[in-house]
Amino acid sequence: MLRFAAARQAAQAAGWRYSVVTGWRREVMTGLETLSARRRPLADPLGLGDQVRELVAERPRRLGELVEATAVPPVARVHVVHLLWHRRPALDLAAPLGDASWIYPCGRV
């Protein structure tokens, strides 16, 4: 705790505000852990990744709606999570990841 006190004094001397962040909100960490589980290369013989990208390019969609609009929803869900990890498409991690999560084309959040 002595280091925190010294850092606070140094920040105050420079006219800065100082705070200590001890962790992320639980839903952010859960979302990141879910996404990271699908970070490795993934074969896509059914072309579900392309279907997902085309659907999201039309307009933002909720995760549940997005996977249901594909040819094989249970498998598409895996591909959506994989694509989200690689930031193709985008997701707002401020809310818990679930079927109601909004999925956006890249560059739109």
Salt bridges, closest charged atoms under 4 A:
GLU27 OE2 - ARG25 NE 3.07
ASP44 OD1 - HIS79 NE2 3.65
ASP50 OD1 - ARG53 NH2 2.59
GLU58 OE1 - ARG61 NH2 2.55
GLU65 OE2 - ARG59 NH2 2.65
GLU65 OE2 - ARG61 NH1 3.22
ASP99 OD1 - ARG77 NH1 2.72
